[in-house]
Amino acid sequence: MGLSLISAPIIAQTLGADGRGVLAGAFVALQVVGWVAFLGLPGGLALQVEKRAEVSIAGVVVVGAIGVVAALLTFSIAPILANGDPRVEFGIRIGAGLLAFWGLGNVGDQLAVISGKVITYNVIRSATLVFPSLAIIVLFLIGQLSLVSAYISMFLGQVLSIVLGCSVAVTGLRAPNRASIPWRFSLRSWFAVVFDSVGGRGDQLALTAMTSPSVVGVYAIAVTCANAASGLAQGVAQASLTAFVRAVKNGAHVSLGRITTISIACTAVAGAFILWVVTVFGQSIFGPDFGALPPIVAVLICASLLQDAWKLRVARDSAQETAGKLAIASAAGLAVMIGVIIALAWFGVVTGLTMAAAFLTMCGVRLIVHVALTALSRGGGRWSARG
């Protein structure tokens, strides 16, 4: 994510807000579909293997079949997702084929993080977080950076990630025992993932469908800055999933207080520094097209603080296979964000800043609802401890 702070200004200076917006629009739809299409099965299958040494072959087949359907559907609706921009439409259609293998790759990704294979997991993540940034930096240095070459770099990063994930899945799904498809946990988890994924990228998806690529480009750079601020906190959350799974297996109590404080503090410190840099040097670093960047970055960093606490709750509840409260909280947050976006469109004030505010509202509502549901379950309310 640190490298993205180097490659982001390079892209911004070379391609401008319009070109950066085209890149964002071409990939955000694929990410959302990849996250929501597979009914929560990748996580369910990975937990089967790690916690009970069993696997559902039928579940693996279903994941593959869903991938093919998702690829065909995304290819078909690309013109709608692109808001009539032929460059974005072409990028979505080229990338749609990746969805056929996306699910199996996600199974491998989940297996790596749940089983605590940190090096393997980081190698998979580096394919999309490190490789494209390095490629863009190199292309810039040799004078070959363009919209097409930047797209190819990001596309190849996705290809590499999926190939690595699939290889881990093929070797990791060789459990000694056979089991049925883990529908109960997977579908409950899926609802949370659907709402989280649409909420987590729905802001960019809505901007792509409702505004110009230049607006999307400024917003995409702001998202990059906010993600970089929360990089360490995201690592803490992912490492915590392994610890939570082991704690559940051993019957130990899982507490979030201390680790939540650490995560939020990390993001707050990094975010304050990044916001200062963007505010003082933003247009010098990114170019004259990005004058509106500082307030958007500020709002998205505030949203990242709320997301830090949320991701730890997702990790804990996933380890406990109790996804009910996650789904309800995620649905509430997404419903509020959709309502805000509809209101923004109605009054004609859809901008990067107002969309960031809608995203922040979603993060806050989602966390508040989950905290309330958890308190009710512990207090003997009508919500069961298993969600």
N, C-alpha and C positions, 0 to 999 in steps of 0.2 A: 504494500500500500504506500510505503514511502517512495518507491519508484514511480508510482502513479502521480506523485506531486512533481516529478521531473518531466514525465511524458505528457501530463495534462497541459502545462503551459506551451510545450512544443506543438501539440496538436492545435491548441487554441490560436497560437500565433500564425501557424502555417495554414490552417483550414478555416479559421474564423468561427464565429458562433454558428453560422449556417452549416458548415461541414461537420462540426462537432455534433450538432443536432441530428444530422443524417445518420451518423454512426450510432448515436444513442437510440434513435428510433428503430434502426434496423435490428438491434439486439435486445431491446427491452421486451418486445413481444415474445421472442423466443425464451427468454428467461422466465417470464410469467407462465407461459404454457408449460415449460419444463418443470416448473415447481408444482403446478396445480393438476396436471393431467393424470398423474399416476396413482391417485386414490390413496396416497399414504403408504403404499405397499413397499417401496424401497426401505423405509425405516422399520416397518413391521418385519420384513424378511431379515434384515440385519439383526434386529433384537432377538428373533427366533434363534439364529445361529449362535449369538454370543451368550445369551442367557440360558438356553436350554439345549444347545447342540443339536438342533433340528432345523429342517428346511422344507419349504413347500415348493415342489417343482412346478405345480400348477400355478402358484403365485408368480414364479419367474416367467412362465409362458404368458400370463396375463399382462405383466409389465411390458413384455416385448410387443404384444398385440396392441396395447394402448399407444405405444410409441409410434407405430405405423399410422394409426388413425389420427393421432395428434399432428404428425407431419403432413398428412394429406389435408387436414382441416386448416392448418395454419397457412399452407400454400394457397388454399382457395380464398381465404378471407384477407389475404395480404393487402389488397387495394383499400379495404376499409380501415385496417390498422394503420396504413400509411397516410391517411387523410389526403389521398390523391397525389402525393409526391412520388414520382416514378423511381427516384433513387432509393427511397426508403422501401418501397414495394419490392424492388429487385433484391435489395439486401435481405429482406425477410424471406423471400421465396428461395434464395440460395441457401440460407441457413436452416430452413424448415426441415431439410433432409436429416439434420443432426438429431431431430427429435425421435427418430426411429430407434436410436441407440441410447438416448438420454436417460431413460429409466434404468437400464441395466448399469450404466455408468454411475448413476446415483446410488444404486445398491452398493457398489464397491466403495464409493465415497463414504457412505454411512457405516459400512463394515470397518473401514479404517479408523474412523473417529471413535466409534463405540468400543472397539477393541483396544484402543490406546496406541495404535501404530502411528505415532506422531510424524515420523519421517515420511512414511508412505502417504499420509494424509496431506502433509505439506507439499510433497511433490505433485500430488494431484491438483491442489489449490494453486500452486505456482504456475501451472499451465495457463490459467486465466488471469492471475494477478501479477505475475512476473514476466512471463514470456512476451505478451503483447507490448508491455511497456519497454522492455529491452529492445524488441524489434523496432518499435517506433523511434527510439533514441538512435539506433544504428541507421535506420533509413534517413533520418534527419541529417545525421553527420555526413552521409555519403550523397546527400542531395536528392534522394529518391522518395521522400515522403509526400504522399498525395492522398486524396480520399480513398482511392482504390487500394493503394498499398496499406493504408491504415486499416481498412476493412479486412483485407486478407490476413493481416497480422492478428487481429482479434478473432477472426474465423478459425485460423489455424490453432490458436490458443484453446478455443472450444473443442476442436477436434482432438487435440492432444489430451485434454482433460477427460473427455469421454472414453478415449482409447485406454488410458491408464485406469479409469474407474472400472471399465468392463473387464480388464485383466485381473484386477483385484477381486471383482465379483465372481469371475469364473473359478478362481482358485479358492476363494473363501466360502463359497456355497456348497462345499463338499462335506456337509454335516452327516454324521452316522445315522441319524434318525429322520424319518419322514413325518411331515405334519400337514395339516390342512392349511388353507390360505388364512392368514391372520387378519380376517376382515374386521373383527370387533375393534381392536386397537387401531388398525390402519385407517379405517374410515373415520373414527373419532379424531385421530391425529390429522387426517386429511382435511377435515373441515377447518381445523386450526391453521394448517399449512395454506389452504386455499385463501382464507381470509387474510392471513399474514402476507402471503405472496402478492395477492392483488393489492393489498394495502401498501406493502413495501415498495412495489414498483408501479402501483396504480396511478400515482402522481405523475410519473414520467409518461406512462401510457396515455393518460388523459391529456397531458400537454401535447404529446405527439399527434393525437387525434383532433385537438381543438385549436392549436396554435401553429406558428411557423417554426421551421427547424432552428432559426436563430434563437428563439426563446428557449427551445429544448436544449440547445447547445450551452447556453449560460447556466441553465438548471443542472445539466449533467456535470459541468465543472464544479458547481456547488456541492453536488452529491459526492463527487470524488474527494473534495476537501473534508466533508463531514465524515465520510467513511475512513479516511486516513486518520482522523482524530480518534476514532473509536477502534482502531486496528488492534491495539493491545487488549482492550476489553473484549473484543470478539474472540481473540485467542483464549482468553480466560474462560469464556463461556463454552467454547468448544472443548477445551481440556477438562472442564468441569463435568461434561457429559460422561466421560469415561469414569471419573471419580464417583459420580452419582450412581452409575450402573453397578459399580463394584460395591458401593455402600448398600444398595438395595439387595444385592445378592447375599451380602453378609448380615442383613437385617439391621443395619446401622441407621441412625437418625440423620436426615439430610437437612442442613440449615443453610439459609441464604444470606443472613445479615452481613457477616464480615466480608464475604466475597463480593456482594453487591456494592458495598462501600468502596472496596478496592477498585472495582471496574469503573464505577462512576467517577472516582477521583482521577483515574488515568485519562479518561476521556475529557474531563474538565480541564486538566492541565494542558494536554495536547491541543484541545479545541481552542483554548484561549490564545495559545501561541499562533496557531494557524489563522485564526480570525484576525489577529493583529497584523500578520503578514499580508493577508488579503486586503485588509482595509488600507494599509499604508502603501503597499506596492502592487496592488491588484492589477491595475491597468498597465503598469510597466511590465508585469510578468505575463499576463494573459492577452493583452492587447486592448485597443479602444472599444471593441465590441462588448466588453465585460464590465462596464461601469456599474451595472446593477448587482454585481456579485456579492459584496459584503453583507447586506441585510439578509439575503437568501442563505448564505453560509451560516450566519448567526442563528437563524431559526432552525436550520437543519442540524446544527450542533446541539441545540437544546433538545431536538427530537432524538438525537443519538443517545443522550443521557437517559432518556426514558426507555429507549430500546435496549440499553445495557442491562437494566433491571429486568426487562421482559425476556430477553434471551436466556438469562439464568433460570427464570421460571419455566421456560420451555424445556430447557435441558433437564431440570429436576422432574417435571411432570412426565416427560418422555421416558426417563429412566424408570419411573414408577409405573409406566404404561397407564397413566391416568390423564387422558387428553380431553375429558369433557369440559372442564373449566376453561381450558385454553381455547376450545372452539367457541364457547359462548362469549368469552371476552374478545376474541378476535372478530367475531361477527358484529359485536356491538361497536367496536372501533371502526370497522370497515363501513358499517351502515352510516355512522356519523360522518365519515369522510366523504362518502358518496353524496350525502345530503348537502354537505358544505360545497362540494364541487358543482352540484346542480344549481345551488344558489349563486355561486360565482358565475356560472354560465348564463343564468337567467338575467343577472344584472350586468353582464358583459365585462366582468373584471377578472378574467382568467389571465393571470400573469405568473411569472416564476415565484414572486414573493407570496402571493395569495395561495398558490398551490403548496408552497412550503408550510404556510400556516395551516392549511387543511391537513397536511401530513402530520404536523405536530399535534393537532387536535386528535387525530386518530390514535397516535401513540399514547397520549394521555388517557383517553377514554378506555383504551384496551387494558392498560396497566391498572387503572382504578377499579375496573370491573373484576379483574382477576383477583386483586387483593381483597375485594369485598367478598367474592365467592369463597376464597380460601378461608377467610375469617369466619364465614357462616358454617363451613364444613367442620372447622375445628371447634366451633361453639355449639355443635350439636344441632345445627339447622337442618333444613330439608335437603341440603346438598351432601351427598355421600362422600366419604374420604377418597373413594376411587374415581371420583369425577364421572 
